[in-house]
Structure formats: structure tokens, C-alpha cells
Amino acid sequence: MLEILAVYLFIQILGYSLYPVLASLMPHSQDRGFAASKIAGVLLITALFWITKNYTLSSFLTICSGMGIGAAVFYLNDRSLLKNPHIKTVELFFLVSFIAFLTLRAFTPEIHWGEKPMDSSFLNYFIRTDSLPPTDPWASGNQLQYYYLGYLFWGAIFKIPILDSGYGYNVAFAATGALYLTTLYSLLLWVVKTKLGAILGSIFIGTISNFQMLYLVLFKDKPLNFDTWWASSRSLASPAFNEYPVWSLIFGDLHAHVMAFPLVVFMVHLGIYLSKYKSLLVPIILGATLGFHFGFNAWDLFVIGFLGLVLGLTSKKTWGTRIVDLILLSITFFYVQHLVSSEITPATSEVHWGWVYGNEFNSFWNLFSHFGIFLILCGSILCLFVFSSYQGIDWVRSAVFFVAILLPLFFSESPEKAWGVSIPLAILGSISGDILTRKKIKVPLIFQLMLTSLIFLIYIEHVFILDRMNTLFKTYHGVWLIFGLASVGALSLFAELKRWFLIIPVVCLLWGFLGTALSTYIMTDFQRVPGPRPTLNGRAYLKEIDPDESRLISWINKNIKGTPTIVEAQGHSYAEYSRITMHTGLPVILGWDHHVTQRGTERKEVEQRKRDVRSIYLSDSIEEVSEILKKYNVQYVVWGNIERKAYGDKALFLNHPARFKPVFNSGSVYLFEVTWE
């Protein structure tokens, strides 16, 4: 399929174009940054689009051609970088990962349910539009206040006319998964040092299930069905929930936080490099990337910032160098972040935070049900250190760390404290802190990662940012990455041991990957709507559930250019509404009202838009309907089965051909163009 070839080709062009830059930027990186070069290329071209506001197919092809030609000229004159022994490994790993995720998507292809309607609307809108900043396709005329930069990149590729966004949605998703695993390879070389270890570690972090999935099946006698799989991401105290990478990659929502996965890995890579080596450019690049990430998924910055704090405080660099790094990084970050946030406002509420109350606290079991495999692996290694090498002074240092970790909680204004979570995590954190004080520790990074994960989990349990649900849902993706990296390091330490407790990592790996196997089986067997499988066409099911509307969507995508506003039936979120904008990207008066409110449209305006849509379909007055259509600059009206179901079988549009020109009809489905002679 051309969509697969196009995505693979452009990612390769971007990767090889940025490889020389990363190689010179991070000369001490074991693979010279090659595995991270692909996501770096994606980041660069997205930034160019956003900065220049030149978002056309010709600009995309021109930039890629220029980067490709520049890379070719460079390599013809200097082939030394191509002798990197990691190149073949990384390219094979990316290709195999890409094929694996494509296969997964082929057996779960439907762009249906979840938040795929929103994600698909955004993707198709960015394929259509040539102008920035974008408007909200679910609230025509209003600026889009959401993390849209991921859609900006993928939309640029699928502007190519011969490519079909029905396939493109799934191909883009598969490529995101492959980029995530590949970028992890480059990062994990800091932890495990070997090619095989980096590959296996990437697979471990990216595709292992949480503890809860298999637990529900083995100990709760849950059946192998969608509800059980869904429950594996709902093990935290309400209202929080806990997706994890492989869960998200199986579910298939092309959401902002999923598209940000590989970019987060890249930023952590830059941060670790900066903590080890002196450089004037790395803090500037990292600061700019962090600032620009505000337009991908700002929630990741909390975890990355906390990791940066730990790395900075425990770095072996001089304090003077660390201060210079911090100044350069901060200036760049705040400048770029200000530019991005002035246009992209991802939340409707003012930034605020507060204390968590007891009924929302997680128990240690809640946390273990999600991070249990990581806790067992890291906890076992920490216990081994205690049993094998602890002396009197070590106990004293650990006690000091324990008090220091928990001390801030005594100053919180929360009426209760989550001691059931805080104390066991603080014990493990205090051991990690003590080990970091030792001069002969072999791989301090492993324990820096452990310390970051454990302390962050303690503190984030006590506070919320904006709201409790998003605080844990969004930050736990970053914690999964950091804790996963620490666990890969723990696995590498287990590999050096020749004792009976090697059974611990074996059981953990079997537990996690069996959970993944069951998840994959459940979701490839489960089908919410009838449709062909395997296929990468996410719209193929439409031909079975409503052939007439399927023809309408195909007609629109072939014949209507740009982003004219349409009106279609509006109703409950997560129902069948907004299906035309979902598959075409054409803006509508109102999509799912709750999501539109979250993105900044005032509730009063949302309610008015609801009433206006109803009036368009229910009013007997051509004058009233015309006035509303003018108000929103509507150019097309959809009259199909969903509209009849929602509003009855009135046919005002059919009775006024001078105002409503029928441009498409198949069975009972019509599309009218609004004319104003």
C-alpha cells in the first residue's frame, strides 16, 4: 500500500537528514544518536511548519526533498557515519516493529468508538487545511485549543492526493509505535550498553502488560473479553485511571499523549546525556524541545522535569557547569514555551492545583496492580544490596533519605496523608538514594531512575494539577517510561547473578508478556462493529453498516477541497454522531459537546450551538434556518439516516432547491450545498 511506503520513506529521509546533527551534538552517545534521529526529524519538520505557518503539500515536499538532497550530498562526501555498527540493527528493528504494529492494526482497524472520532477528525482536518493556526473541526470558527502538533505532522504526509486517510490513520499509528520502540533503543544503550539488551529492553517497556491484566484472569476468574481488558486500565481509585503503552497501542486511539511517546523518550535521552557531558548546545536543544513539547502533550513535562531535578542533583559535573546548563535550558524553554502556549491553549481551566482527599487516595495495592512488575524487579535489586552490603553507616544514610523524602508531606494541607503508599515507596527510595552516594556504584543511572520514579509516585499521590483524573492518567505514562528504564537496568543486574533468585525476573517477564498476549487475543477477537479483517482501511466497516453514508464520505473526500463548514446531527459523546466530520475533517457547528467545552468553548456558546443545530433540522421557517446557516458560514448540509433518527423525517431542504442544491444522493442520504443567490 502506498500509505505504508510513503510513511516509511519520509521517516527515513528525516532520520538520515538529522543523524549527522545528532552525531555532532552527542558524540559520546553509543549509537551517535542514530536511533533517535527519526523522531528528531519529525520534531524538526513539525517545528518548521508551525513557525513558518507554511503548511502546504508543496512546502512539505520541498522541505523533505531539500533535507533528502542535503543528506545525500553529506554522505557522498563523508561516509564515516554510515559505518556506525548500530545502523543495521536500528533499521531492522524499526522495520520489524513497523510491520508488527501494522499487523496489529490490520486486525483492529476500525476508526470507531473510543476517542477515535476526535482523533480522526483532527487528522483529516489537518490533511485538508493549508492555514495555521487551525480552527476546531468540532466547533467551526473557533481556534483549536488542543495539543495538535502530532496531527500537524501526520496530516502533512497524507496531503499527498494518492494517499487515503482511511489507511493513513492506522499506518500513522503503527509508525508511532515503531518510532517509540526504536527511540527507546538509543536511550537504553545508556542503561544496558549492548545492542541485544537495548532491543529487549525496548520491547519490555513498550509491549509488556501491567500486573493487573493477568491478575484479573488468574485470581478474579474474569473471562477473556473486552471488559476484562478494559478493567486492566481502571485499577486506580476513581476518578483516576491508568493506561500503559501497550494498552494504548492496542486500543488504537491516535491521541496526543500516544503520538508524544517517542518524543518523550528523545527528551529523556537528551537529559541523561546532559547530566553526564559538558555541552553548550545540548541544554539549548533540550530547552527548545521541552518548550515545543507543550504543543504535543504538556503533561509529560512534569515527569521529565522531576527526572531532570534528580539527574541534576546527583550529577558528577561541577556545580558551575550544572548552573550554566540550567540557565541555558531555562531561558530557551521559557521562550519557546511562551511562543507555543500563546497559540496552543490545551486546557480550558486556569492552571491550578490542590490537595487530594482520602477517598481519592490509592492504596499500595492500587499502585502495585499497575506498576507491580517494576516494583518487584527494582525492589528485589534494592533488597539484594541491603542484604549483601549494608553496614551501620548505610542504615544511617538510608534513614536520613527516608526522612528527607517524607518531610514535605508534613507541610501539605491535605486533611489526610496517603501513608499506605508513601512509606513503602519511601523505604525503596531511601535505599536508592543511599546507593547513589557510593563512589564505586557501577551504573548510577539505574538508581537515579528508580529514585525519580519512587519519589514522583509519592508526591503525585498527594496533589492534583487541574484535576485528579488527568493528573494520574497523563503523568503515569512518563512514570511508566522512567520506572521501565530502571527495571531494564534491574534486569541487567539480575543477569550478572548466578543464584536461585533469578526466578524473580523470569516470573515477572512471563507474567507481563502473558498479559500482553491475552490483551492482543482479546482485542483482535473483539469487534464492536461488523467489517472486514484484516485490513488497514479504518473506514472499510462503513460499507457494511451504512453503504449510502460510506458513499457520501468517499464523495466528499474526492470532490470537496479545503475546509468549508458543514452541519450534521449533534448528540451524545461516544455515540454515532459527528461521523461525517470524523471521516472527512470538514468542520461542523458542533461535535461532541463535552470535548468542545474542555477545549475552551464556553458552555453557554456550546448550548447555543446545540439549539442552532436542532433548529436547522426542525424549523419550518426557511428564513430562520438561513439566518443560522449564515451565522456559522455553513456551506453544506448533511441529511442522512442519523439526522432522521435524531430529528424526524422533515424535508425542508428538499422543498427549497433554490437555497439547498442537492450535490449528492444515495438512497436516503443527501448532501446539500447552501446557495445564496
Secondary structure as GFF3:
##gff-version 3
##sequence-region A 1 677
A	DSSP	alpha_helix	2	25	.	.	.	ID=ss1
A	DSSP	alpha_helix	37	52	.	.	.	ID=ss2
A	DSSP	alpha_helix	57	77	.	.	.	ID=ss3
A	DSSP	three_ten_helix	80	83	.	.	.	ID=ss4
A	DSSP	alpha_helix	86	106	.	.	.	ID=ss5
A	DSSP	alpha_helix	116	128	.	.	.	ID=ss6
A	DSSP	alpha_helix	149	157	.	.	.	ID=ss7
A	DSSP	alpha_helix	165	192	.	.	.	ID=ss8
A	DSSP	alpha_helix	195	207	.	.	.	ID=ss9
A	DSSP	alpha_helix	211	219	.	.	.	ID=ss10
A	DSSP	alpha_helix	226	231	.	.	.	ID=ss11
A	DSSP	alpha_helix	245	251	.	.	.	ID=ss12
A	DSSP	alpha_helix	256	259	.	.	.	ID=ss13
A	DSSP	alpha_helix	261	276	.	.	.	ID=ss14
A	DSSP	alpha_helix	281	292	.	.	.	ID=ss15
A	DSSP	alpha_helix	294	297	.	.	.	ID=ss16
A	DSSP	alpha_helix	300	314	.	.	.	ID=ss17
A	DSSP	alpha_helix	319	341	.	.	.	ID=ss18
A	DSSP	beta_strand	353	355	.	.	.	ID=ss19
A	DSSP	three_ten_helix	358	360	.	.	.	ID=ss20
A	DSSP	alpha_helix	364	389	.	.	.	ID=ss21
A	DSSP	alpha_helix	392	406	.	.	.	ID=ss22
A	DSSP	three_ten_helix	407	411	.	.	.	ID=ss23
A	DSSP	alpha_helix	419	436	.	.	.	ID=ss24
A	DSSP	alpha_helix	444	460	.	.	.	ID=ss25
A	DSSP	beta_strand	463	465	.	.	.	ID=ss26
A	DSSP	alpha_helix	468	495	.	.	.	ID=ss27
A	DSSP	three_ten_helix	500	502	.	.	.	ID=ss28
A	DSSP	alpha_helix	503	525	.	.	.	ID=ss29
A	DSSP	alpha_helix	542	545	.	.	.	ID=ss30
A	DSSP	alpha_helix	547	559	.	.	.	ID=ss31
A	DSSP	beta_strand	565	567	.	.	.	ID=ss32
A	DSSP	alpha_helix	579	584	.	.	.	ID=ss33
A	DSSP	alpha_helix	593	598	.	.	.	ID=ss34
A	DSSP	alpha_helix	603	618	.	.	.	ID=ss35
A	DSSP	alpha_helix	622	631	.	.	.	ID=ss36
A	DSSP	beta_strand	634	639	.	.	.	ID=ss37
A	DSSP	alpha_helix	641	647	.	.	.	ID=ss38
A	DSSP	beta_strand	660	666	.	.	.	ID=ss39
A	DSSP	beta_strand	669	674	.	.	.	ID=ss40
###
